[in-house]
Amino acid sequence: MLFLVGAFGGEMTRLMESARDLPILPRTKATAAWTSGVASTRRQVTDEELAFFEEEGYVVLREFYSSEEMDMLRDCIEDDPLVTGKVVRRKDLNGKETKLTLWTHFGEDSFGQIGRSASMVGAASKLMGGAEPYSSHTKILLKEPFKGGAWEWHQDFGYWYNQGVTQPDKIISAIVAIDENREDNGAIRIITKSHKLGKLDHGNYAGQTGADPVRVLESVTIAGYDVVNLLLNPGDVAFTHSNLLHCSRPNLSPDWRRNFIVAYNSKENEPIQSVDFNHKQPLYNAIDVVGDDALMERGCSKLADDVSMGFHDPNEENYRSPAEEGERLKRLAAAAATAIEL
């Protein structure tokens, strides 16, 4: 049963009652699993790993990349001026700072070679039910020794839902560990199975966009919903469901903790195009898939300072205040009611 409260609850109730008589139109579904046509030379996601992902909300592919590949990617991060030049800073409750650089489109740089590689694209497709992946965004997370801050508990879909994306099973993150991820340097912490909770309310907590703390605390009282440190070695790749609750502690060690993350959306999950969304999620753009050896063949290639890359503006924020959200919902209710009457 649905309970609607607030100043516009009655309007929303009338809207839903009017909608009951509308015809149900089926969504377009993929008839077969998508394939890139480019052969992968790395290991594939097994059926057992797929089943684990669906049950637990994450899966780790160990030693997916070689130490040589990670050494080169680490050098690329340190030598590329745009990694620090386009950085976004996020402070935690204690004033410690985590830095990230985020962009929406794959380029010809080394990071694009990973995101476009046959193995990564193929793994993302399988974990999204055979859907065709495309770039949602890429980001590099930088936790400096002794300075890198914490991230509050959140779901990625808590951000992406407000960007117009509607299907949490059709958008996924691939986390590539550049450095060792340990407890003392701020490894990601997850709540297993928490993707089954659905999308939780998100708001501004401790200066960051985070999940409702009451619901986070309640989730760990459920049998099987365990807090786990996602300990990774360089070259490991962790795939996470968009509704998986996760956070990370500050870096208290003398070592860097750098992760490279590719978020893949799917062709059938394009964001809603409306003035009420912030359009940070790009529309479908087919991936020009490359072979798994492209990274080492090309060597270290830097990011292009080009508007087509879609670098994130550090001055923008995803969170809406309660008043802003109320006004947005009233506008949507009025627009939907008008459309139904036509």
N, C-alpha and C positions, 0 to 999 in steps of 0.2 A: 504494500500500500504506500502511496506517495503522499507526503504531507508538504504543502506549500505554505510558507509563512512569509511575513514581511509586507511592506506597503503595496507591493504589486502582486501578492499571492493570488488575489481574486482574478486579476487579469490573466495570469498564467493558467489558472484553473480553467477559465472559459476558453482559452486558447487550446488547451489539451483536449477539452471536450469537443471542440469544433474539429479537431484533427482526427477524431476517431473514425469519421466516415470517409477519410481520404483513402484512395487505393494504395495498397502496399506494392511498391516497386522493388524488384530484386536488385541487389548490388551486382555489378559486373564482377565475375569471378574468373581467375586464371584457370584455363582448361588443362594445363599441364605445367609441370615444374619448369621454370625458366632456366636456360643455359646460355652462357656467354659465347660459346663457340671457341673460346681460347682454353687450351689444355692447361690444367694445373699440375705443377710438379711437386707440390707439397702434399702432406697428408690431408685427407678430407675429414669432415665431421662424420663420425660414425652414427649409426642408428641408436646405439646405446647413449652416446653423448647428446643426441637430440632429445631422447627420452628424459635424460637427466636435466637438461635445460628446461624442458617443459614442466617438470616437477619442481625443480629448485629455483628456477629463475635466472640461472647463470651456468656457464660451463667454461672451464679453463683448458685451452689447448697448449700443452707444455712444449717448449722448444720449437715453437712454430717458426721462429726466425733464428738464424745462426748468430753466434757471438760477433762474427765479422760484420754482419749486417747491422747489428745494434751499435757496434763501435763506430761505424760510418754514420749512422743516423745521429748518434750523440755528437759527433764532430759537426754535422750539419746544423744541429740546434745551436751549438756554441758559436758557429761562424756566421750564421744567417742574421743580418741586422734587423730583419723584419720580425723575427721571433720576439725580440725585446722591443722593437720600435712600434709594434702594434699591440703590445701587451695590455691586458685588462687586469686590474688589481681588485681583489676582494679580501676585505679584512674579516677576521673572526671576532668573537666576543672579547678576546684578550688583546686585540689590536695587531695580532700577527697576520701576515699578508700572504695569500696565495696568488700567483700570477698565471694567467692563461692568455694564449693567443688563439683566436677563433676565426675561421673563414668558412664559406659555404660551398665553394666550387673547387673541384679538382683541377690542378694545373699540371705543368710538365716538371715540377720540382720533385725532389726525392720523396716528400711526403705524399704527393699525388701518385707516385709510382706504387706506394704501398696501398693506398686507398683504392686504386684502380686495378690492383693485381688480381689475377684469376682466382687465386686461393682465397683471398679475403672476401671478394665479391661472392664467390661460390658458397663459402661458409655462411655468410649473412643471408643469402637466399634460402639455403636449407633451413636455417633457424627461424626464418619468417614464412615457413610453409611453402617454399618454392616460388615466392614472389620475386619480381624483378627489382633489384635494389637500385637506388640512385643516391647521390650525395645529399644528406641533410646538412652536415657540416663536419669540419675537422678541427680539432683543437689540440694544443700542446699545453699540458699542465706542468707548472714549474714550482716545486717546493724546495726553497733554498735551505741549506744546512742551518739549523737552529732558528731559522726565521719563518719558514713556510707554515702557513696557518691551517686551521681546521676547516672542514666543510660540514655544515649541519646536515642532519638526516633529511633526505629528500628522495623523490622519484624523478627521473628525467622527464617522464610524461607530465609531471606537475608543471614543468616549464612548457613542454611542447604542446600540451592541450590548449594553453592560452595563445599559442602561435597558430592555431587552426587545424592541428592534426587530430584525427578522430579515432584511429585504430591503434591501440597500444601494442598489439601483436605484430604489427606490420612496420615497426620502426625499432631499431636495435643499436646498441653501442658495442664497438670492438675496442678494447683497451689493450694497447701494446706497451708492455713494460720496457722502458729504455734503461732504467736503473733497477736494481733490486728493490722490491717493495717489502719493507719489514714493518713490524709494529712501531719501532722507535723512530722511523723516518716518515711515518704518516701513511701507512698502507690503507687501502680502502677497506671499510668494514661494511658488511652486508647483513641483512636479515633474510635468511633462507626462506623460500616459499612465499615471501611477502608480496610478490607480484600477483598472487591470487586474491589479495585484498581489493583490487581495483584501484582507481585513482583516488588518493586522499586529498583533502583540502590542503592547499599551500598558501602561505602568507609570509610576511617579513618577520623573521625570527633571528635575533642576534645580528641584524644587519644583512642577512642573506635570505634568499628565497628558500624556505624549508617546509617540510610536511608538518601538519598539526602534531605537536609534541604529545598530546594526550593519546592520540591514536597510535603513534609510534610506540609509546610505552605499553599500550594495551596489546599491540601485536606480538610482543615477545612473551606474553602470557599464554599464547596459543601453542599447543603441543607441536613440536617440529619446526617452529619458527625460531631459529637460533641465530644469535649474533656470531658471525664468523669473520676473522681477519683474512682478507684476500691476499695471501702472501705469494708474490710473483718474482720470478727470476727474469733477467733481461732476455727478451725474445719470446717470453710467454705471452699469449693473447687470451684475455678474458672477455667473453661475450655476455652481456647483461640485458635482461628484459627491461623494457622502458618503465615498468611499474615496480621494479625491484627497489626496495628501500636500501639506501646506502649513505655512508658518510665517510669522513676520514679525520684522523687526529692530526695535530700539528707535527712538524718535523723537529724532533728533539735531538737529532743526531748530527754528526759532522759531515754527513753524506747527502748528496742531492737525491731527490725522488722526482724523476721526470717520467711522465706517461704521455703517450701519443694516442689520441682517441679519434676514431672515425665513427660517426653516427650515420647509419644507412636508413633512409626511408624507403618505401616501396612505391612502385608506379601506381598501384591502386589505392594509395593513401595520401594523395596530394593534399596540401593544406587548403582549408576553406578560404576562398578569396572574398574578403569582406573588409569594410573599413573598420570593423570592430576588432580585427586581429592585427598584430604588429608586423606581419610579413617578414619575420626573420627566417621562416622556413621557406626554402626555395621550391619552385614548381619542378615537376619531373624534367629531368635532363639526362638522357641516356649516357651511361658510363662507357667511355672508350677504354675497354678492358685491355690490359697489357699482360704479358707473360710474367711469371714469378721471378724471372732473372733480370727484369728491367732495372730494378734498383741498383744492383751491383754493376750492371753493364754501363749505366749512365754515370755512375759515380755521384758525388755530392752535388746536387743542383739546388740553387736557392729559390725561395719564394719570389714571385713577381709582384711588384708594387703596382697592381692593376686593379681598377674598380671592378672588373669582371670576377675577381677572386671572392668578393663579398666579405671583406674583413669586418668583424664586429666592432661597432662603435662603443667604446668603453663608457660613454656617458648615458647609454640607454639601459633600462631595467625592465624585466619581464613582469614584475609584481604590480598589481593594481590595488589601490586602497579599497576598503569596503564601499565607500561612497562612489568611487569610480566604477566598481563592479556593478553596483546597483543601477547606476545610470545606463551602463552598457546593456544589462539585461532588460531594462524597460524599453530601450530602443529596439532590441531584438524582438521582444514580445509584440511591440506595435507593428514592426515590419512584417512579422510572420502572420499576424492577424489580418493585415491588409492583403497579403498575398493569398490567404485562404479565401477571402471574400471575393477575389477577382474571378 
